[in-house]
């Protein structure tokens, strides 16, 4: 049961990380407008601004559901054995930091995701 609840809790932490990153990214765009190219409302500047294609649908689902799946895999690994709460917290904080760093680099610096 510990492993199941740990995996489910980690998946929820991954979903919360996506939501918090979206809020942080919105704040960064309002503070540093040159980071957000194209602008909101232009194609590439929002979910509803471009025509719907199979690629855009896959990218949206990957953007939303990939972090919870990866966090759940991390939780499945972490809760396989008894570990101290400090170690588990360290792993989850590190996972959130890596998620936010990769999201920032891929979206705002390298412009990989439209």
Secondary structure, DSSP 8 states (H G I E B T S, - for coil): -HHHHHHHHHHHHHHHHHHHHHHHHHHHHHH-GGGS-S-TTSTTSSTTSS---HHHHHHHHHHHHHHHHHHHHHHHHHTTS---HHHHHHHHHHHHHHHHHHHHIIIIIS----
